[in-house]
Amino acid sequence: MKRIDLNEWKQIGAGGNGKTYIPKDGSHEAILKVCNGKGNTLESVRLEFESAMECFKSGIPTPEPFEIVRVGKGYGTLSQFIKNKRSLCRVCADNPERIGEMAALMAAKGNELHSEEYTGTLFQPASFHIRRGLKIFHPFLTGNEIAVIEQWIDSLPDSRTLLHGDFNPGNLIVSDSGTYWIDTGRMFYGDPLIDIAHLYYFAAAMSRTVIVQHLSHMSRIQLVTFWQEFLKSMGIESESDVSAYEAGLKKYVVLDIILRHSFKPSRLLVFLLSFQVRKIIKTQLH
């Protein structure tokens, strides 16, 4: 396994689960990603690398993964460097007048992704991850709440539609050579509404939080506007239609929260999120 000296690399980005670097010598043939904290284990990095490779081989527009490397006591991945790239978040933050354009682009690329039927064997169905995550939430939920969530899982369609798993404008980049999905380490398949619910949770429900604003480089108003423009691109514009659509997404928000924390769960974070889960379930039952 190749060993990387981080002193020879320059950081160019940071996200919720890692930092990215390019060589200081200007030979930008590859980009290095180093995962944060507990995510920087060989098992975790290998899983993310294999997922990225599976996406690339499946024809999903994503940078080509090259290899796993050793970085200090941890690990990283080298992948194709996309020149002059910017995430949709960066474009919207730097040019707010383009939020509508970028939201429409994400809706279009999301439709393309969600039209892909997965025929491989590496990815698991969303229901598999949700059931695994629900076990982690068990200590913080009542038996009735668990039963409701299990019913929602059972009602999911038997679909092999590819889902991103972290469907937000920070994970779609534009460049001179095209548009690419990044951070594809948690791909799975199932109901596309799980991806849409994740975007709703990220851009609307959580837009008031400092951490989401920091990660997206966007203000709350910009995030909410992005979500509203995304809905418009789907033909959902009137206040009543938006309210009805968002109400229908709430149960998928719960499933998305549980699914995402089936991967590297923090018991404290699960405890805190359980309050949100219980609140949503309560509103859905009344």
N, C-alpha and C positions, 0 to 999 in steps of 0.2 A: 504494500500500500504506500503510495507516494506521500511524503511528508512535506507539509507546507509551513514555511516560516512567515508568520503573519506580519512581521516587520517589513516584508517586501511587498505587502499589499496595502491598498488604500480603501477605507470604508466609504461606500457610496450610498448605503441605504440601511434601514432598520425597520423591522415589522414586529408583529406580535409574537412570532416564534423564532426570529433569527435576524442576523445581520449579513449584509452582502458586501463583497470586496472585489476590486479589480487590481491587477499588477501595477505597481508604481512605475515600472519601466515603460509603460505605454503599450505593451503588447496585449491588447484587449481581445484575445481570442477566446477567453473563458471568464466566467464570473464565478466567484467562490461564495457559497452560502454556509454560514456556521450557525447552527441552532442554539437557542438560549438554554441555559440552566439544565433542568432535568431532561430536556429533550435531546441533549447532546450525548447520546449513548449510541454505540454501534448498532444495536437493534433498531432504535428509533430512526437513525439516519438511513440505515439500509432500507427500512420500510418505506420511507419517503422517497428514496432514490428509485426503488423498484416501482413505486406507484407512478412517478414521473416518467419512467421508461415505458411503462404499460400504456400511459396516455399517448406518448410520442408514437409508439408503434401502432396504436389504434387510430392514428390519423388526427388526433386532437391537436389544434394549433398551439404548441407549447415549445419552449426552448429545448433543444436536444440535450439530454443528460449525458455527461461523459464518464465520470468515475467518482468513487468515494475516496477521500483523502484523510490523512491524519493531520490534525491541527492542534499542536500542543498536546495536552492530555485528552483532548476530545477529537471530534471528527467533523468533516464538512463534505460538501459535494461541489464538483466542478461541472458547469453546464455551459451551453452556448451563450455567448455574449451578444445581446441584441443592441445594435448601435442606435443612438438617439432615441432611446425608449423613455416613455413616461406613462405612469399609471393613470387611469381615468381620474383618480383622486387628485393627482398633481395637476392635471389639465384643468379640472374644475376649480381647484384652489387658486391657481395662477390666472385663470381666465373664466371667472364666474358666468360670463355671458355665453359660455359654451356648455353649461350644465345640461340644457335640454338636448343638445347634440350628443353629448357623451352618454346620457341616460338612454337615448334612443339606440345608440350603438350597443350598449350593454344588453338592452332588451333583444336586439337582433342577434347578437352573438350568443346570448342565453338560449334563444330559440333554436339556434343551430346546434349548440351543445345538447340540448334536451331532445333533439330529434335523433340523437345517436343511440342505437341499441347495442348494449354491451354484450359481446359474445365470448369474452375471455373468461379466465378462472381466478385471476388474482383478487379482484374487488369483491366485496361482500355486499349483500342487500342492506339498505338503510335499516330495515327492521332488525337485522342481526345486531347492529351497533346500538340501536335504541334499547333493545332488550338487555344488552350487556350493561349499558349506562344506567338503566332503571334500577339495577341491583345496587349500584353505588348510591342512588338517591333513596333507597328503601328506608334507611334509618330516620329520614327527615320528612317522610310523607305518611299519611294515614292509609289504612287498608282500603278505604273507599277511593282515595285519590289514586292509589296504585291501580285499582281495578279500572278506573276511568281511562288512565293512560294505556293500560293493556288493551282496552276496547279500541282506542284510537289506533294502536299499532296493528291490531287485527283487521281494522278497516282499510288499511293501506292497500292500494291496488298491487297486483303481482306484476310489476313492471321492471324491465331491464334497461330503463332509460338512464344514461349516465348523468351523474350529479357531481358538481364541483366540491361541495362540502364546506366551502368558505366563500360563498358567492357574494362578493362585494366589489366595489369599483377599484379597490386597491390591488385586486388580483387579476385585473385585465389591463394589459399594457398596449400602447400604440407606438408604432415606430415607422421608420422609412420603409421597412420591408414588410409591414403588415401588423396584424393584431394577434396577440398571444395571451393565453391563460398561463398564470404562474401560480406557485404554491399549490400544486396539485397532489400533495402528499396524503390527502384524506378523501380521495375520490371513492365513490360507492355508486350504487344504482337504486332506483326507486322512483317515488312520486316527485316530479319537478317542483311541486308546491313546497317541499322541504327547502330547496334552494331559495325560492322566492321569499319564503318566511324568514330565512336567514338575512336576506337583504333588508326586509322590512324591519326586523329587529335591530339590525346594525344602523340603518340610515334614518329610521323614524323613532322607534322606541328608545334606543340607547344614544341617540344623537345629543342628548343633553349632558352626557358624561364627558369628563375631561379626557379620559383614556381613549375614547372613540374619536374625539376631535383631534387628539394628538396623533393617533395612528393613521387617520385619514388625511390629516393636514387641512381639514375642512371645518367650517363653522357649523353650528347647529342648523342655522337657516339654510346653508348650502346643502347639507345632508338631507334635510327634509324636502327641499326643492328637488334634489336628485330623485328621491323616491316618488314624489308627485309626478315628475316628468317621465319616470320609468312607467308608472301606471298609465299615463296618457299614451305612451307608445304601445301599450297593450289594449288601447281603446277604452280605458276606464277613466272617465273624466268628471262626471257629475258628483256632487257631494254625497248623494245617497248611494251611488254605485261604489264610490271609494269606501264609504263606511261599511257597506255590506261586504265588500271584498276583504277589508282588513279584519272584520269580525270573523270571517271564515278562515283567515290565516292563523288565528290565535292558537288553535290546537296544534298546528304545525310548528308554531314558535316553541311550544313546550317540547315537542318531539325533537326539534333542532337543538335546543338547549341540552337535553339529555344526551343526544347523539354526540355532540361535540365534546362533552365531558366524559365520554366513554373511552377516550384516548389517554391522555396524561392527566388523570383527575387530581384535583387538589381538594381534600376533604373540607377545608374551610370555604373554598369557593362554592363547592357543591351545597354546603349548608346555607350559604347566602343566597344562591340561586334558587334553592328550594322555596323560598318565600315568594319569588316571582312565579314559579311554577304553580304553587298553591293558589295564588291570587288569580291567575289566568283560568285555572280549573274552576274556581268559584264562579267567575263571570260566565263561563260556558255552561254551567249547570243552572243558571237562573235566567 
